[in-house]
């Protein structure tokens, strides 16, 4: 379920561009409950969800469609998983 109000975002990764010039799709934790999907070149989030599973599903679909990299972060701020859909 997408949340309507934007909670405080604790930390965003620094903008990254991969060697081939493509971007990265992120799954990031929010300061309170919830998870955010965001592209590295976007100033705003794509979507905020109630749970990580839904955020990962949305971000994975975007990454596959755009053929870019996906980075999934944990609540501790560390990358848990990286997936590449670049052709």
Phi and psi restraints in degrees (range 20) as a CNS / XPLOR table:
assign (resid 1 and name C) (resid 2 and name N)
       (resid 2 and name CA) (resid 2 and name C) 1.0 -79.9 20.0 2
assign (resid 2 and name N) (resid 2 and name CA)
       (resid 2 and name C) (resid 3 and name N) 1.0 132.8 20.0 2
assign (resid 2 and name C) (resid 3 and name N)
       (resid 3 and name CA) (resid 3 and name C) 1.0 -84.7 20.0 2
assign (resid 3 and name N) (resid 3 and name CA)
       (resid 3 and name C) (resid 4 and name N) 1.0 144.1 20.0 2
assign (resid 3 and name C) (resid 4 and name N)
       (resid 4 and name CA) (resid 4 and name C) 1.0 -86.3 20.0 2
assign (resid 4 and name N) (resid 4 and name CA)
       (resid 4 and name C) (resid 5 and name N) 1.0 -37.2 20.0 2
assign (resid 4 and name C) (resid 5 and name N)
       (resid 5 and name CA) (resid 5 and name C) 1.0 -101.2 20.0 2
assign (resid 5 and name N) (resid 5 and name CA)
       (resid 5 and name C) (resid 6 and name N) 1.0 145.8 20.0 2
assign (resid 5 and name C) (resid 6 and name N)
       (resid 6 and name CA) (resid 6 and name C) 1.0 -92.3 20.0 2
assign (resid 6 and name N) (resid 6 and name CA)
       (resid 6 and name C) (resid 7 and name N) 1.0 113.0 20.0 2
assign (resid 6 and name C) (resid 7 and name N)
       (resid 7 and name CA) (resid 7 and name C) 1.0 -72.2 20.0 2
assign (resid 7 and name N) (resid 7 and name CA)
       (resid 7 and name C) (resid 8 and name N) 1.0 168.5 20.0 2
assign (resid 7 and name C) (resid 8 and name N)
       (resid 8 and name CA) (resid 8 and name C) 1.0 -63.4 20.0 2
assign (resid 8 and name N) (resid 8 and name CA)
       (resid 8 and name C) (resid 9 and name N) 1.0 131.0 20.0 2
assign (resid 8 and name C) (resid 9 and name N)
       (resid 9 and name CA) (resid 9 and name C) 1.0 -93.8 20.0 2
assign (resid 9 and name N) (resid 9 and name CA)
       (resid 9 and name C) (resid 10 and name N) 1.0 123.1 20.0 2
assign (resid 9 and name C) (resid 10 and name N)
       (resid 10 and name CA) (resid 10 and name C) 1.0 -72.4 20.0 2
assign (resid 10 and name N) (resid 10 and name CA)
       (resid 10 and name C) (resid 11 and name N) 1.0 -45.3 20.0 2
assign (resid 10 and name C) (resid 11 and name N)
       (resid 11 and name CA) (resid 11 and name C) 1.0 -160.0 20.0 2
assign (resid 11 and name N) (resid 11 and name CA)
       (resid 11 and name C) (resid 12 and name N) 1.0 134.2 20.0 2
assign (resid 11 and name C) (resid 12 and name N)
       (resid 12 and name CA) (resid 12 and name C) 1.0 -113.5 20.0 2
assign (resid 12 and name N) (resid 12 and name CA)
       (resid 12 and name C) (resid 13 and name N) 1.0 144.8 20.0 2
assign (resid 12 and name C) (resid 13 and name N)
       (resid 13 and name CA) (resid 13 and name C) 1.0 -66.2 20.0 2
assign (resid 13 and name N) (resid 13 and name CA)
       (resid 13 and name C) (resid 14 and name N) 1.0 152.6 20.0 2
assign (resid 13 and name C) (resid 14 and name N)
       (resid 14 and name CA) (resid 14 and name C) 1.0 -65.8 20.0 2
assign (resid 14 and name N) (resid 14 and name CA)
       (resid 14 and name C) (resid 15 and name N) 1.0 143.8 20.0 2
assign (resid 14 and name C) (resid 15 and name N)
       (resid 15 and name CA) (resid 15 and name C) 1.0 -55.8 20.0 2
assign (resid 15 and name N) (resid 15 and name CA)
       (resid 15 and name C) (resid 16 and name N) 1.0 132.7 20.0 2
assign (resid 15 and name C) (resid 16 and name N)
       (resid 16 and name CA) (resid 16 and name C) 1.0 -124.7 20.0 2
assign (resid 16 and name N) (resid 16 and name CA)
       (resid 16 and name C) (resid 17 and name N) 1.0 144.4 20.0 2
assign (resid 16 and name C) (resid 17 and name N)
       (resid 17 and name CA) (resid 17 and name C) 1.0 -129.9 20.0 2
assign (resid 17 and name N) (resid 17 and name CA)
       (resid 17 and name C) (resid 18 and name N) 1.0 127.6 20.0 2
assign (resid 17 and name C) (resid 18 and name N)
       (resid 18 and name CA) (resid 18 and name C) 1.0 -74.9 20.0 2
assign (resid 18 and name N) (resid 18 and name CA)
       (resid 18 and name C) (resid 19 and name N) 1.0 161.7 20.0 2
assign (resid 18 and name C) (resid 19 and name N)
       (resid 19 and name CA) (resid 19 and name C) 1.0 -47.4 20.0 2
assign (resid 19 and name N) (resid 19 and name CA)
       (resid 19 and name C) (resid 20 and name N) 1.0 -38.2 20.0 2
assign (resid 19 and name C) (resid 20 and name N)
       (resid 20 and name CA) (resid 20 and name C) 1.0 -82.6 20.0 2
assign (resid 20 and name N) (resid 20 and name CA)
       (resid 20 and name C) (resid 21 and name N) 1.0 5.8 20.0 2
assign (resid 20 and name C) (resid 21 and name N)
       (resid 21 and name CA) (resid 21 and name C) 1.0 88.7 20.0 2
assign (resid 21 and name N) (resid 21 and name CA)
       (resid 21 and name C) (resid 22 and name N) 1.0 -1.4 20.0 2
assign (resid 21 and name C) (resid 22 and name N)
       (resid 22 and name CA) (resid 22 and name C) 1.0 -81.1 20.0 2
assign (resid 22 and name N) (resid 22 and name CA)
       (resid 22 and name C) (resid 23 and name N) 1.0 174.8 20.0 2
assign (resid 22 and name C) (resid 23 and name N)
       (resid 23 and name CA) (resid 23 and name C) 1.0 -108.3 20.0 2
assign (resid 23 and name N) (resid 23 and name CA)
       (resid 23 and name C) (resid 24 and name N) 1.0 -177.5 20.0 2
assign (resid 23 and name C) (resid 24 and name N)
       (resid 24 and name CA) (resid 24 and name C) 1.0 -122.4 20.0 2
assign (resid 24 and name N) (resid 24 and name CA)
       (resid 24 and name C) (resid 25 and name N) 1.0 138.9 20.0 2
assign (resid 24 and name C) (resid 25 and name N)
       (resid 25 and name CA) (resid 25 and name C) 1.0 -97.4 20.0 2
assign (resid 25 and name N) (resid 25 and name CA)
       (resid 25 and name C) (resid 26 and name N) 1.0 129.8 20.0 2
assign (resid 25 and name C) (resid 26 and name N)
       (resid 26 and name CA) (resid 26 and name C) 1.0 -110.3 20.0 2
assign (resid 26 and name N) (resid 26 and name CA)
       (resid 26 and name C) (resid 27 and name N) 1.0 148.2 20.0 2
assign (resid 26 and name C) (resid 27 and name N)
       (resid 27 and name CA) (resid 27 and name C) 1.0 -114.9 20.0 2
assign (resid 27 and name N) (resid 27 and name CA)
       (resid 27 and name C) (resid 28 and name N) 1.0 118.4 20.0 2
assign (resid 27 and name C) (resid 28 and name N)
       (resid 28 and name CA) (resid 28 and name C) 1.0 -127.9 20.0 2
assign (resid 28 and name N) (resid 28 and name CA)
       (resid 28 and name C) (resid 29 and name N) 1.0 143.6 20.0 2
assign (resid 28 and name C) (resid 29 and name N)
       (resid 29 and name CA) (resid 29 and name C) 1.0 -76.2 20.0 2
assign (resid 29 and name N) (resid 29 and name CA)
       (resid 29 and name C) (resid 30 and name N) 1.0 151.7 20.0 2
assign (resid 29 and name C) (resid 30 and name N)
       (resid 30 and name CA) (resid 30 and name C) 1.0 -98.9 20.0 2
assign (resid 30 and name N) (resid 30 and name CA)
       (resid 30 and name C) (resid 31 and name N) 1.0 166.8 20.0 2
assign (resid 30 and name C) (resid 31 and name N)
       (resid 31 and name CA) (resid 31 and name C) 1.0 -58.8 20.0 2
assign (resid 31 and name N) (resid 31 and name CA)
       (resid 31 and name C) (resid 32 and name N) 1.0 -35.6 20.0 2
assign (resid 31 and name C) (resid 32 and name N)
       (resid 32 and name CA) (resid 32 and name C) 1.0 -105.5 20.0 2
assign (resid 32 and name N) (resid 32 and name CA)
       (resid 32 and name C) (resid 33 and name N) 1.0 -126.4 20.0 2
assign (resid 32 and name C) (resid 33 and name N)
       (resid 33 and name CA) (resid 33 and name C) 1.0 -86.7 20.0 2
assign (resid 33 and name N) (resid 33 and name CA)
       (resid 33 and name C) (resid 34 and name N) 1.0 159.2 20.0 2
assign (resid 33 and name C) (resid 34 and name N)
       (resid 34 and name CA) (resid 34 and name C) 1.0 105.0 20.0 2
assign (resid 34 and name N) (resid 34 and name CA)
       (resid 34 and name C) (resid 35 and name N) 1.0 167.2 20.0 2
assign (resid 34 and name C) (resid 35 and name N)
       (resid 35 and name CA) (resid 35 and name C) 1.0 -137.4 20.0 2
assign (resid 35 and name N) (resid 35 and name CA)
       (resid 35 and name C) (resid 36 and name N) 1.0 150.9 20.0 2
assign (resid 35 and name C) (resid 36 and name N)
       (resid 36 and name CA) (resid 36 and name C) 1.0 -122.1 20.0 2
assign (resid 36 and name N) (resid 36 and name CA)
       (resid 36 and name C) (resid 37 and name N) 1.0 142.1 20.0 2
assign (resid 36 and name C) (resid 37 and name N)
       (resid 37 and name CA) (resid 37 and name C) 1.0 -107.3 20.0 2
assign (resid 37 and name N) (resid 37 and name CA)
       (resid 37 and name C) (resid 38 and name N) 1.0 128.7 20.0 2
assign (resid 37 and name C) (resid 38 and name N)
       (resid 38 and name CA) (resid 38 and name C) 1.0 -147.5 20.0 2
assign (resid 38 and name N) (resid 38 and name CA)
       (resid 38 and name C) (resid 39 and name N) 1.0 143.5 20.0 2
assign (resid 38 and name C) (resid 39 and name N)
       (resid 39 and name CA) (resid 39 and name C) 1.0 -93.2 20.0 2
assign (resid 39 and name N) (resid 39 and name CA)
       (resid 39 and name C) (resid 40 and name N) 1.0 145.1 20.0 2
assign (resid 39 and name C) (resid 40 and name N)
       (resid 40 and name CA) (resid 40 and name C) 1.0 -63.3 20.0 2
assign (resid 40 and name N) (resid 40 and name CA)
       (resid 40 and name C) (resid 41 and name N) 1.0 -23.4 20.0 2
assign (resid 40 and name C) (resid 41 and name N)
       (resid 41 and name CA) (resid 41 and name C) 1.0 -96.1 20.0 2
assign (resid 41 and name N) (resid 41 and name CA)
       (resid 41 and name C) (resid 42 and name N) 1.0 -1.7 20.0 2
assign (resid 41 and name C) (resid 42 and name N)
       (resid 42 and name CA) (resid 42 and name C) 1.0 -97.2 20.0 2
assign (resid 42 and name N) (resid 42 and name CA)
       (resid 42 and name C) (resid 43 and name N) 1.0 142.3 20.0 2
assign (resid 42 and name C) (resid 43 and name N)
       (resid 43 and name CA) (resid 43 and name C) 1.0 -83.5 20.0 2
assign (resid 43 and name N) (resid 43 and name CA)
       (resid 43 and name C) (resid 44 and name N) 1.0 -17.7 20.0 2
assign (resid 43 and name C) (resid 44 and name N)
       (resid 44 and name CA) (resid 44 and name C) 1.0 -119.6 20.0 2
assign (resid 44 and name N) (resid 44 and name CA)
       (resid 44 and name C) (resid 45 and name N) 1.0 165.4 20.0 2
assign (resid 44 and name C) (resid 45 and name N)
       (resid 45 and name CA) (resid 45 and name C) 1.0 -79.1 20.0 2
assign (resid 45 and name N) (resid 45 and name CA)
       (resid 45 and name C) (resid 46 and name N) 1.0 158.0 20.0 2
assign (resid 45 and name C) (resid 46 and name N)
       (resid 46 and name CA) (resid 46 and name C) 1.0 -82.8 20.0 2
assign (resid 46 and name N) (resid 46 and name CA)
       (resid 46 and name C) (resid 47 and name N) 1.0 -45.9 20.0 2
assign (resid 46 and name C) (resid 47 and name N)
       (resid 47 and name CA) (resid 47 and name C) 1.0 -159.2 20.0 2
assign (resid 47 and name N) (resid 47 and name CA)
       (resid 47 and name C) (resid 48 and name N) 1.0 152.9 20.0 2
assign (resid 47 and name C) (resid 48 and name N)
       (resid 48 and name CA) (resid 48 and name C) 1.0 -119.1 20.0 2
assign (resid 48 and name N) (resid 48 and name CA)
       (resid 48 and name C) (resid 49 and name N) 1.0 131.9 20.0 2
assign (resid 48 and name C) (resid 49 and name N)
       (resid 49 and name CA) (resid 49 and name C) 1.0 -121.4 20.0 2
assign (resid 49 and name N) (resid 49 and name CA)
       (resid 49 and name C) (resid 50 and name N) 1.0 166.9 20.0 2
assign (resid 49 and name C) (resid 50 and name N)
       (resid 50 and name CA) (resid 50 and name C) 1.0 -78.9 20.0 2
assign (resid 50 and name N) (resid 50 and name CA)
       (resid 50 and name C) (resid 51 and name N) 1.0 -25.3 20.0 2
assign (resid 50 and name C) (resid 51 and name N)
       (resid 51 and name CA) (resid 51 and name C) 1.0 -138.4 20.0 2
assign (resid 51 and name N) (resid 51 and name CA)
       (resid 51 and name C) (resid 52 and name N) 1.0 158.1 20.0 2
assign (resid 51 and name C) (resid 52 and name N)
       (resid 52 and name CA) (resid 52 and name C) 1.0 -66.8 20.0 2
assign (resid 52 and name N) (resid 52 and name CA)
       (resid 52 and name C) (resid 53 and name N) 1.0 -39.9 20.0 2
assign (resid 52 and name C) (resid 53 and name N)
       (resid 53 and name CA) (resid 53 and name C) 1.0 -56.9 20.0 2
assign (resid 53 and name N) (resid 53 and name CA)
       (resid 53 and name C) (resid 54 and name N) 1.0 -44.2 20.0 2
assign (resid 53 and name C) (resid 54 and name N)
       (resid 54 and name CA) (resid 54 and name C) 1.0 -66.1 20.0 2
assign (resid 54 and name N) (resid 54 and name CA)
       (resid 54 and name C) (resid 55 and name N) 1.0 -41.7 20.0 2
assign (resid 54 and name C) (resid 55 and name N)
       (resid 55 and name CA) (resid 55 and name C) 1.0 -62.2 20.0 2
assign (resid 55 and name N) (resid 55 and name CA)
       (resid 55 and name C) (resid 56 and name N) 1.0 -43.1 20.0 2
assign (resid 55 and name C) (resid 56 and name N)
       (resid 56 and name CA) (resid 56 and name C) 1.0 -63.6 20.0 2
assign (resid 56 and name N) (resid 56 and name CA)
       (resid 56 and name C) (resid 57 and name N) 1.0 -42.4 20.0 2
assign (resid 56 and name C) (resid 57 and name N)
       (resid 57 and name CA) (resid 57 and name C) 1.0 -60.9 20.0 2
assign (resid 57 and name N) (resid 57 and name CA)
       (resid 57 and name C) (resid 58 and name N) 1.0 -45.3 20.0 2
assign (resid 57 and name C) (resid 58 and name N)
       (resid 58 and name CA) (resid 58 and name C) 1.0 -65.1 20.0 2
assign (resid 58 and name N) (resid 58 and name CA)
       (resid 58 and name C) (resid 59 and name N) 1.0 -48.3 20.0 2
assign (resid 58 and name C) (resid 59 and name N)
       (resid 59 and name CA) (resid 59 and name C) 1.0 -64.2 20.0 2
assign (resid 59 and name N) (resid 59 and name CA)
       (resid 59 and name C) (resid 60 and name N) 1.0 -38.2 20.0 2
assign (resid 59 and name C) (resid 60 and name N)
       (resid 60 and name CA) (resid 60 and name C) 1.0 -63.6 20.0 2
assign (resid 60 and name N) (resid 60 and name CA)
       (resid 60 and name C) (resid 61 and name N) 1.0 -42.3 20.0 2
assign (resid 60 and name C) (resid 61 and name N)
       (resid 61 and name CA) (resid 61 and name C) 1.0 -61.2 20.0 2
assign (resid 61 and name N) (resid 61 and name CA)
       (resid 61 and name C) (resid 62 and name N) 1.0 -42.4 20.0 2
assign (resid 61 and name C) (resid 62 and name N)
       (resid 62 and name CA) (resid 62 and name C) 1.0 -64.6 20.0 2
assign (resid 62 and name N) (resid 62 and name CA)
       (resid 62 and name C) (resid 63 and name N) 1.0 -46.0 20.0 2
assign (resid 62 and name C) (resid 63 and name N)
       (resid 63 and name CA) (resid 63 and name C) 1.0 -62.0 20.0 2
assign (resid 63 and name N) (resid 63 and name CA)
       (resid 63 and name C) (resid 64 and name N) 1.0 -40.5 20.0 2
assign (resid 63 and name C) (resid 64 and name N)
       (resid 64 and name CA) (resid 64 and name C) 1.0 -65.1 20.0 2
assign (resid 64 and name N) (resid 64 and name CA)
       (resid 64 and name C) (resid 65 and name N) 1.0 -44.0 20.0 2
assign (resid 64 and name C) (resid 65 and name N)
       (resid 65 and name CA) (resid 65 and name C) 1.0 -64.2 20.0 2
assign (resid 65 and name N) (resid 65 and name CA)
       (resid 65 and name C) (resid 66 and name N) 1.0 -44.1 20.0 2
assign (resid 65 and name C) (resid 66 and name N)
       (resid 66 and name CA) (resid 66 and name C) 1.0 -84.1 20.0 2
assign (resid 66 and name N) (resid 66 and name CA)
       (resid 66 and name C) (resid 67 and name N) 1.0 -8.1 20.0 2
assign (resid 66 and name C) (resid 67 and name N)
       (resid 67 and name CA) (resid 67 and name C) 1.0 54.5 20.0 2
assign (resid 67 and name N) (resid 67 and name CA)
       (resid 67 and name C) (resid 68 and name N) 1.0 57.0 20.0 2
assign (resid 67 and name C) (resid 68 and name N)
       (resid 68 and name CA) (resid 68 and name C) 1.0 -128.2 20.0 2
assign (resid 68 and name N) (resid 68 and name CA)
       (resid 68 and name C) (resid 69 and name N) 1.0 -178.0 20.0 2
assign (resid 68 and name C) (resid 69 and name N)
       (resid 69 and name CA) (resid 69 and name C) 1.0 -87.2 20.0 2
assign (resid 69 and name N) (resid 69 and name CA)
       (resid 69 and name C) (resid 70 and name N) 1.0 148.3 20.0 2
assign (resid 69 and name C) (resid 70 and name N)
       (resid 70 and name CA) (resid 70 and name C) 1.0 -118.5 20.0 2
assign (resid 70 and name N) (resid 70 and name CA)
       (resid 70 and name C) (resid 71 and name N) 1.0 131.7 20.0 2
assign (resid 70 and name C) (resid 71 and name N)
       (resid 71 and name CA) (resid 71 and name C) 1.0 -121.2 20.0 2
assign (resid 71 and name N) (resid 71 and name CA)
       (resid 71 and name C) (resid 72 and name N) 1.0 125.7 20.0 2
assign (resid 71 and name C) (resid 72 and name N)
       (resid 72 and name CA) (resid 72 and name C) 1.0 -109.4 20.0 2
assign (resid 72 and name N) (resid 72 and name CA)
       (resid 72 and name C) (resid 73 and name N) 1.0 120.6 20.0 2
assign (resid 72 and name C) (resid 73 and name N)
       (resid 73 and name CA) (resid 73 and name C) 1.0 -99.8 20.0 2
assign (resid 73 and name N) (resid 73 and name CA)
       (resid 73 and name C) (resid 74 and name N) 1.0 152.4 20.0 2
assign (resid 73 and name C) (resid 74 and name N)
       (resid 74 and name CA) (resid 74 and name C) 1.0 -95.9 20.0 2
assign (resid 74 and name N) (resid 74 and name CA)
       (resid 74 and name C) (resid 75 and name N) 1.0 173.6 20.0 2
assign (resid 74 and name C) (resid 75 and name N)
       (resid 75 and name CA) (resid 75 and name C) 1.0 -60.8 20.0 2
assign (resid 75 and name N) (resid 75 and name CA)
       (resid 75 and name C) (resid 76 and name N) 1.0 -24.7 20.0 2
assign (resid 75 and name C) (resid 76 and name N)
       (resid 76 and name CA) (resid 76 and name C) 1.0 -80.6 20.0 2
assign (resid 76 and name N) (resid 76 and name CA)
       (resid 76 and name C) (resid 77 and name N) 1.0 -2.4 20.0 2
assign (resid 76 and name C) (resid 77 and name N)
       (resid 77 and name CA) (resid 77 and name C) 1.0 89.1 20.0 2
assign (resid 77 and name N) (resid 77 and name CA)
       (resid 77 and name C) (resid 78 and name N) 1.0 0.1 20.0 2
assign (resid 77 and name C) (resid 78 and name N)
       (resid 78 and name CA) (resid 78 and name C) 1.0 -95.5 20.0 2
assign (resid 78 and name N) (resid 78 and name CA)
       (resid 78 and name C) (resid 79 and name N) 1.0 151.6 20.0 2
assign (resid 78 and name C) (resid 79 and name N)
       (resid 79 and name CA) (resid 79 and name C) 1.0 -70.9 20.0 2
assign (resid 79 and name N) (resid 79 and name CA)
       (resid 79 and name C) (resid 80 and name N) 1.0 125.8 20.0 2
assign (resid 79 and name C) (resid 80 and name N)
       (resid 80 and name CA) (resid 80 and name C) 1.0 -92.9 20.0 2
assign (resid 80 and name N) (resid 80 and name CA)
       (resid 80 and name C) (resid 81 and name N) 1.0 -34.9 20.0 2
assign (resid 80 and name C) (resid 81 and name N)
       (resid 81 and name CA) (resid 81 and name C) 1.0 -155.5 20.0 2
assign (resid 81 and name N) (resid 81 and name CA)
       (resid 81 and name C) (resid 82 and name N) 1.0 142.3 20.0 2
assign (resid 81 and name C) (resid 82 and name N)
       (resid 82 and name CA) (resid 82 and name C) 1.0 -125.5 20.0 2
assign (resid 82 and name N) (resid 82 and name CA)
       (resid 82 and name C) (resid 83 and name N) 1.0 132.6 20.0 2
assign (resid 82 and name C) (resid 83 and name N)
       (resid 83 and name CA) (resid 83 and name C) 1.0 -128.3 20.0 2
assign (resid 83 and name N) (resid 83 and name CA)
       (resid 83 and name C) (resid 84 and name N) 1.0 139.4 20.0 2
assign (resid 83 and name C) (resid 84 and name N)
       (resid 84 and name CA) (resid 84 and name C) 1.0 -117.2 20.0 2
assign (resid 84 and name N) (resid 84 and name CA)
       (resid 84 and name C) (resid 85 and name N) 1.0 129.5 20.0 2
assign (resid 84 and name C) (resid 85 and name N)
       (resid 85 and name CA) (resid 85 and name C) 1.0 -117.3 20.0 2
assign (resid 85 and name N) (resid 85 and name CA)
       (resid 85 and name C) (resid 86 and name N) 1.0 16.3 20.0 2
assign (resid 85 and name C) (resid 86 and name N)
       (resid 86 and name CA) (resid 86 and name C) 1.0 -68.5 20.0 2
assign (resid 86 and name N) (resid 86 and name CA)
       (resid 86 and name C) (resid 87 and name N) 1.0 141.5 20.0 2
